[in-house]
Amino acid sequence: MKHPHMENEIHVDEKWFFVCRDGESHMLVSDEIPPERVVKHKSHITKVMFLCAQARPRKLTNNTWWDGKIGIWPIGCYRRAERGSVNRPRGTLLFEPETINMDKCRSIR
């Protein structure tokens, strides 16, 4: 039995992803450029939190289906590198993950 009060709900959840994995390999086409992965050590791999929103799939008015996917957004901000290094020039945009606690989550709403 369907519950009518749950048909218009949107589920929001967080998901953690690693930027890269230790020993990760890629299959490349002949003219494809390999992805840039630069970490000093496998214990320094960046972990980024994403906020995901989804709803129930439903039929639209023109007889097509909407899959229920609303979006996924990274939690953090971009900043420019103040100093250059061997891995990147000065001024490169870097993603800086943010720490989210309950107080910060409540203030966003």
Kinemage of the C-alpha trace (Angstrom):
@kinemage 1
@onewidth
@group {chain A} dominant
@subgroup {mainchain}
@vectorlist {calphas} color= white
{ca met a 1} P 0.000 0.000 0.000
{ca lys a 2} L 1.300 3.434 -0.930
{ca his a 3} L 1.569 6.086 1.745
{ca pro a 4} L 0.444 9.415 0.222
{ca his a 5} L 2.392 11.479 2.775
{ca met a 6} L 5.683 9.907 1.584
{ca glu a 7} L 5.195 10.508 -2.153
{ca asn a 8} L 6.624 14.032 -2.086
{ca glu a 9} L 9.598 13.437 0.243
{ca ile a 10} L 13.147 14.334 -0.666
{ca his a 11} L 15.923 12.346 0.997
{ca val a 12} L 19.144 14.196 1.805
{ca asp a 13} L 22.247 12.320 2.930
{ca glu a 14} L 26.007 12.727 2.961
{ca lys a 15} L 28.471 10.453 1.213
{ca trp a 16} L 32.265 10.272 1.583
{ca phe a 17} L 34.550 9.713 -1.411
{ca phe a 18} L 38.331 9.370 -1.688
{ca val a 19} L 39.921 11.532 -4.405
{ca cys a 20} L 41.958 8.497 -5.500
{ca arg a 21} L 42.778 5.045 -4.148
{ca asp a 22} L 46.131 3.405 -3.454
{ca gly a 23} L 47.181 1.279 -6.428
{ca glu a 24} L 44.361 2.576 -8.656
{ca ser a 25} L 44.924 1.986 -12.366
{ca his a 26} L 43.194 3.413 -15.438
{ca met a 27} L 42.419 2.051 -18.893
{ca leu a 28} L 43.117 4.801 -21.428
{ca val a 29} L 42.299 5.202 -25.101
{ca ser a 30} L 45.320 5.931 -27.323
{ca asp a 31} L 44.744 9.723 -27.441
{ca glu a 32} L 43.435 10.125 -23.876
{ca ile a 33} L 45.404 12.058 -21.249
{ca pro a 34} L 45.920 10.207 -17.943
{ca pro a 35} L 44.297 11.869 -14.893
{ca glu a 36} L 46.541 13.903 -12.605
{ca arg a 37} L 46.962 12.284 -9.200
{ca val a 38} L 49.584 13.712 -6.903
{ca val a 39} L 49.828 12.596 -3.270
{ca lys a 40} L 52.956 12.477 -1.132
{ca his a 41} L 51.954 9.247 0.595
{ca lys a 42} L 49.018 6.860 0.518
{ca ser a 43} L 47.998 7.982 4.016
{ca his a 44} L 47.528 11.568 2.728
{ca ile a 45} L 44.777 10.842 0.181
{ca thr a 46} L 42.052 13.482 0.449
{ca lys a 47} L 38.588 12.388 1.541
{ca val a 48} L 35.711 14.662 0.423
{ca met a 49} L 32.139 14.778 1.694
{ca phe a 50} L 29.267 15.212 -0.768
{ca leu a 51} L 25.678 16.151 0.015
{ca cys a 52} L 23.182 14.152 -2.047
{ca ala a 53} L 19.453 14.782 -2.594
{ca gln a 54} L 17.057 12.356 -4.257
{ca ala a 55} L 13.320 11.723 -4.449
{ca arg a 56} L 10.972 8.987 -5.591
{ca pro a 57} L 11.026 8.319 -9.358
{ca arg a 58} L 7.757 9.402 -10.961
{ca lys a 59} L 5.950 9.635 -14.276
{ca leu a 60} L 5.762 13.109 -15.804
{ca thr a 61} L 2.849 14.595 -17.707
{ca asn a 62} L 4.331 13.891 -21.167
{ca asn a 63} L 4.442 10.134 -20.412
{ca thr a 64} L 8.180 10.084 -19.614
{ca trp a 65} L 9.875 9.108 -16.362
{ca trp a 66} L 11.940 11.266 -14.028
{ca asp a 67} L 14.594 9.181 -12.256
{ca gly a 68} L 14.407 11.044 -8.931
{ca lys a 69} L 17.978 12.347 -8.971
{ca ile a 70} L 18.129 15.957 -7.793
{ca gly a 71} L 21.838 16.566 -7.264
{ca ile a 72} L 25.111 15.901 -5.493
{ca trp a 73} L 27.319 18.732 -4.229
{ca pro a 74} L 30.786 18.757 -2.635
{ca ile a 75} L 31.082 20.198 0.884
{ca gly a 76} L 34.017 22.613 0.741
{ca cys a 77} L 35.332 25.610 -1.108
{ca tyr a 78} L 37.892 26.477 -3.761
{ca arg a 79} L 40.865 28.668 -2.947
{ca arg a 80} L 43.931 29.767 -4.887
{ca ala a 81} L 47.313 28.303 -3.958
{ca glu a 82} L 49.376 31.001 -2.260
{ca arg a 83} L 52.704 29.349 -3.078
{ca gly a 84} L 53.890 27.206 -5.938
{ca ser a 85} L 55.291 23.699 -5.572
{ca val a 86} L 56.720 20.910 -7.692
{ca asn a 87} L 53.168 19.636 -8.269
{ca arg a 88} L 51.410 22.896 -9.211
{ca pro a 89} L 52.088 26.556 -10.020
{ca arg a 90} L 51.114 29.447 -7.780
{ca gly a 91} L 47.476 30.539 -8.132
{ca thr a 92} L 46.099 27.086 -9.030
{ca leu a 93} L 42.551 26.506 -7.774
{ca leu a 94} L 42.561 23.939 -4.958
{ca phe a 95} L 39.518 22.307 -3.397
{ca glu a 96} L 39.583 22.512 0.385
{ca pro a 97} L 37.168 20.125 2.136
{ca glu a 98} L 35.241 21.555 5.093
{ca thr a 99} L 34.489 19.929 8.402
{ca ile a 100} L 30.768 19.835 9.120
{ca asn a 101} L 29.382 19.498 12.629
{ca met a 102} L 25.783 19.584 13.866
{ca asp a 103} L 25.817 23.345 14.619
{ca lys a 104} L 27.094 24.225 11.132
{ca cys a 105} L 24.576 21.868 9.513
{ca arg a 106} L 21.723 23.518 11.386
{ca ser a 107} L 22.890 27.026 10.452
{ca ile a 108} L 22.848 26.134 6.713
{ca arg a 109} L 19.161 25.275 6.778
